[in-house]
């Protein structure tokens, strides 16, 4: 027997569950968790919980191997636990329910006890032991609690005696049209049954809850349902079952009318798809093709109503299929300039103003990564060529909008402050930049900002907190923010709110050089500047990733100080604001650089049909193009933004400084390149 087979047999999980746990890198941890939380009995808390319930969700398999999910209701007390290994169920046979066919003596069954008005739930699977036509016992195989994520709050009442039938016969259909399609389209909740047959343990069924924003289940033109899978407990009971056995049963309830829609069919797990990234909060997808469709009008005797504040906070953090489709349309426009309307303007302090931008075309927001910047193009009166600049996006990817926060300190920024109003149009291109953060990383992060350098770090912090709340594990983070005085500091309220939302996981340290008219502990935590002495005082001993952004002098000083403490260069992520980039001391060479030409070189700008002569020491290829009367796009002139990225048609270039923006092998950032020395004599041709 192979080691893998032995591992699977000794694990509390089966092969499908283990495969998905390995995919996300948690298999070892979940092996330990499973042994601790999967019980073969009911704990006292759960024995007291089930008798409170007015309904239960059941998962069964009929004689043909079809999986079915259903909801059955009775007065509270119809579920009780006479001993820790047994749950007694007082429900009569219901031949109109297709799931009833799998409730014979000795059949495997799954149960989900869920209290919608409190978001409590507990899962159980086991074996049916028939005690008569009016009920059965379930011998517990596995029992465990579940978290309250994605459950919409609902209060219940009985509309009729639960033992009284609805008076309507089931309606079977061959397609999802009419009322079934309507129920799915507005659903924010459904339940799914799935199963595997394990050699040593027999059939094991699971029935689970799924929730999201209304409409999170998409019906394709081919009748296939597509469902995003959000962050959960990493057990992968449902998707692991589907991976091992692609059959499932779904049940949708209209909580206002009591109607039930029961589907049985084939399912498929989707681990790679552009739609995963486009659907906010989705970590994978799964699809379901119904082969049997049963609609049962008023099958449930219960009616529910949702309170005004009943929406699940976790569901509200997820996206919609319309938003996902808009994002996918936007991806096709990645290299295009797109019109965006200024929807909101906020004055953050005396010199910083935030502009909220939304596309006016049919494409949606192109998803960005927190810390990236946004190229903008704007026409300024008195100039012949539109000005191109890049500004950091200060919103998180989850915010669903672009926000750039601009300090008044130049021609374009002054124009934005003085001339741009709500409703005006600004052209933008796809976000870019490699100064980003991984919110899922476990190593603590230290964000160090000075002045307007707060903008990318604010986006990072928003992302870290959002992802942490979504996945229930916030990356430990310190934000150390330096300003000359309180009036020059921006985003105070927003930063404090993020620290509070993190429940103490995010630590905010604000520094002021001038503390006049301020209160220590209320307006600031430390006085002075960011240096190694400060970091040693505020940071516990640990292994950190550092993220730096601010003026060049600030960046260089902090970087040099960290390197002097033997912090690896690879742990120091940085982006500078200012006319020049700071200098790194590399642990090892990042690339084998081409050697700059030592003799004059001809440069051909092929698109414009112009030729220029480059002289050593005369400047970059961007400057050469400008001297020849051309106007290539650019912004930072540091190799950070990628705006000047240009295709190399022939020849090679050498970099005058290490860029941070990515390029393909046949591209160059002309703001920091010159012609390379060549042994082949190939002339340098650029697509300009």
C-alpha positions, 0 to 999 in steps of 0.5 A, spaced: 500 500 500 502 506 498 504 512 503 498 516 500 493 511 501 495 509 508 495 517 509 488 517 506 486 511 510 488 514 517 486 521 516 479 524 518 478 526 511 477 522 504 481 523 498 477 529 495 477 533 501 484 532 502 486 534 495 482 541 496 486 542 502 492 540 499 491 545 494 490 551 499 496 548 503 492 546 509 492 539 509 497 538 515 493 543 519 486 540 517 488 533 519 489 535 526 483 540 526 479 534 524 481 529 529 479 534 534 472 537 532 469 531 528 466 527 533 462 520 533 457 523 538 453 529 540 456 534 545 451 536 550 450 543 547 448 540 541 443 535 544 440 542 547 440 545 540 436 540 536 430 540 540 429 548 539 429 547 532 422 548 527 425 545 521 431 541 519 435 540 513 436 533 510 440 530 505 439 523 502 441 518 496 435 514 492 436 507 490 439 510 483 444 514 486 441 521 486 442 526 491 437 530 494 436 535 499 430 537 503 427 541 508 422 538 513 418 542 519 415 540 525 413 543 532 420 545 536 421 538 540 421 534 534 428 533 534 431 530 541 437 526 543 436 520 548 443 519 548 449 522 545 450 517 539 442 518 537 438 523 534 431 521 534 426 525 529 419 525 529 417 526 522 412 522 518 414 519 511 412 524 505 412 520 499 411 527 495 418 529 497 423 526 493 428 526 498 424 521 502 426 515 498 433 515 501 430 515 508 429 507 509 432 503 515 439 502 514 440 508 509 445 513 510 443 520 511 445 527 513 442 533 517 444 540 518 440 543 524 440 551 523 437 556 527 436 562 522 434 567 527 441 566 531 445 564 525 447 557 529 448 551 526 450 544 527 452 538 522 451 531 523 451 525 518 449 517 520 445 512 519 437 511 519 434 506 524 426 506 522 422 506 529 416 507 524 412 511 519 412 517 524 419 517 525 426 514 525 433 515 529 439 517 526 445 513 529 451 519 529 457 517 524 460 524 525 457 531 528 460 538 528 459 545 529 459 550 523 461 558 523 455 563 522 458 565 516 453 567 510 447 566 514 441 571 513 437 572 519 430 570 519 424 570 524 419 564 523 412 563 524 408 557 522 402 558 517 399 552 518 399 545 522 406 542 520 402 535 519 397 538 514 399 537 507 400 543 502 394 541 498 399 541 492 402 536 488 409 536 486 411 539 479 417 535 475 420 539 469 425 538 464 428 545 464 429 551 469 424 556 466 418 560 470 417 559 477 424 555 478 428 560 475 425 566 479 426 562 485 434 561 484 435 568 481 433 571 487 435 566 492 441 568 497 440 561 501 440 554 498 442 547 501 446 542 498 447 535 499 453 530 496 456 524 498 462 519 497 462 511 498 468 510 503 470 503 502 471 502 510 466 506 512 460 506 507 456 511 504 457 518 507 453 524 506 453 531 507 448 537 507 451 544 507 448 551 507 450 556 502 449 563 502 451 570 498 448 576 496 441 575 492 443 572 485 449 569 487 447 563 483 447 564 476 443 560 471 447 559 464 443 559 457 445 551 458 441 551 464 447 549 468 448 553 475 454 556 477 456 558 484 462 562 487 465 558 493 467 563 498 472 562 504 469 557 509 472 552 514 477 549 509 473 542 511 471 542 503 466 537 505 461 539 499 466 540 494 471 534 496 465 530 495 463 533 488 471 532 487 470 524 488 463 523 486 460 528 481 453 528 484 449 533 488 442 535 490 440 542 491 434 545 495 432 552 494 426 555 499 422 561 498 422 563 505 416 568 504 411 563 501 414 556 503 415 553 496 421 548 495 425 547 489 429 541 489 434 539 484 438 533 483 444 532 478 451 532 476 456 537 479 463 539 477 469 543 481 472 549 478 479 551 480 482 555 475 477 560 471 478 568 470 471 568 473 474 566 480 478 573 480 472 577 477 467 575 482 469 578 489 470 574 494 470 567 490 476 562 491 473 557 486 467 556 483 463 549 482 457 548 477 451 544 477 447 541 471 440 538 474 437 532 471 431 532 475 427 538 477 421 538 482 417 544 484 413 543 490 408 549 492 407 551 499 411 545 501 413 548 508 408 550 513 413 555 515 414 562 513 420 567 515 421 574 515 428 578 514 429 584 519 432 590 516 439 588 519 438 581 517 443 581 511 450 577 513 456 581 513 460 576 510 455 575 504 455 583 503 463 583 502 462 578 496 460 580 489 455 579 484 455 576 477 453 582 474 459 585 477 464 579 475 461 580 468 463 587 468 470 586 470 471 581 465 469 586 460 474 591 463 480 586 462 479 586 454 480 594 455 486 593 459 491 597 454 486 602 452 484 609 455 477 609 458 473 615 460 471 615 468 467 620 471 469 623 478 463 621 482 466 624 489 471 628 491 473 629 499 478 634 502 483 629 506 487 635 509 489 642 507 493 639 501 490 632 499 484 631 495 481 624 494 477 623 487 473 617 486 472 614 479 468 610 476 468 608 468 462 610 464 463 605 458 460 598 459 466 595 462 467 595 470 473 596 474 479 592 472 481 589 479 487 592 482 492 589 487 492 593 493 498 598 493 498 599 485 497 606 482 493 608 476 495 612 470 491 618 468 490 622 462 488 629 462 488 635 458 490 641 461 488 648 458 494 651 454 498 645 453 498 641 446 499 634 449 494 631 454 498 630 461 499 623 463 501 621 470 500 616 475 497 616 482 497 611 487 490 607 488 488 609 495 482 604 495 482 597 496 480 592 491 474 590 495 471 597 495 469 597 488 471 603 486 478 607 484 480 612 489 486 616 488 488 621 493 493 627 490 497 632 494 497 639 491 505 639 488 505 640 481 502 642 474 497 636 474 495 635 481 494 643 482 489 642 476 486 636 479 485 640 485 483 647 482 479 645 476 476 638 477 469 637 479 464 632 481 461 629 474 467 631 470 471 626 466 478 623 467 481 618 462 484 612 466 488 606 464 489 599 467 492 599 474 499 597 474 505 596 479 509 591 483 509 594 490 503 590 493 502 586 499 499 579 500 494 579 506 494 571 506 501 571 509 502 569 516 509 573 517 507 580 520 507 586 516 510 593 518 507 599 514 512 605 514 509 611 511 511 619 511 507 624 508 503 622 502 506 616 502 500 613 506 496 612 500 499 605 497 499 603 505 492 605 506 490 601 500 494 595 503 491 596 510 484 596 507 485 590 504 489 586 509 483 588 514 477 586 509 481 579 507 482 578 514 475 579 516 472 575 510 477 569 512 477 570 519 484 571 520 487 578 519 495 578 518 498 582 524 500 589 521 503 595 524 502 602 521 507 607 522 505 614 519 509 620 520 507 627 519 510 634 520 504 636 524 497 634 525 494 639 520 498 635 514 496 628 516 490 625 512 485 619 513 485 620 521 478 617 522 479 612 516 485 609 519 483 609 526 476 605 524 480 600 520 485 599 527 478 598 531 475 593 526 481 589 526 480 587 533 487 589 535 490 585 530 492 592 527 497 597 531 497 604 529 503 608 531 502 616 529 508 620 529 509 628 529 515 632 528 511 638 531 506 636 537 504 643 538 496 644 540 496 636 540 494 631 546 499 625 546 496 618 546 490 622 543 493 625 537 499 621 536 503 616 539 510 618 538 514 624 537 520 625 532 521 621 526 522 614 524 528 611 525 531 604 528 530 606 535 523 608 534 522 601 531 525 597 537 521 601 542 514 599 538 515 593 535 515 586 539 521 582 537 519 578 531 520 576 523 517 582 519 516 584 512 517 591 511 513 596 506 516 603 505 513 609 502 514 616 502 520 622 500 526 619 497 530 621 504 525 618 508 526 612 504 533 611 504 534 613 511 529 607 513 532 602 508 539 603 510 537 602 517 533 596 516 539 593 512 544 595 518 540 591 522 541 585 517 534 585 515 534 582 508 533 586 502 527 581 500 523 583 506 523 590 504 518 592 499 518 600 497 516 605 493 519 612 493 515 619 491 520 624 488 525 626 483 529 620 484 529 613 487 533 611 493 538 606 492 538 598 494 544 594 497 542 587 494 543 581 497 544 578 490 543 581 483 536 581 481 538 580 474 544 580 469 544 587 466 546 588 459 552 593 458 550 600 456 553 602 449 560 606 450 559 609 443 554 613 439 548 609 437 542 610 432 535 609 435 529 608 430 522 610 432 519 606 427 511 608 428 513 615 427 518 614 422 523 618 425 531 617 427 535 620 432 542 619 435 544 617 442 550 620 445 553 616 451 551 621 457 546 624 454 540 621 457 535 616 457 531 613 451 525 617 453 529 624 453 531 622 446 524 621 444 522 628 447 528 631 444 526 628 437 519 632 438 515 625 440 511 625 446 511 618 449 507 616 455 510 617 462 509 618 469 514 617 474 521 617 470 523 612 475 521 605 472 516 604 477 509 605 474 510 602 467 507 608 463 513 608 458 513 601 457 515 600 449 515 594 445 523 593 442 522 591 435 530 590 434 536 591 438 537 591 446 537 596 451 541 597 458 537 599 464 540 605 468 537 603 474 533 597 477 526 598 475 520 595 479 515 595 474 514 588 470 516 588 462 516 582 457 522 580 454 521 584 448 519 591 452 523 596 455 521 602 460 524 607 456 524 612 462 530 608 465 534 605 459 539 607 454 542 603 448 545 596 450 552 595 447 551 589 442 556 584 438 551 583 433 550 590 430 543 589 430 540 596 430 535 599 436 528 599 433 522 602 438 515 602 437 514 609 438 
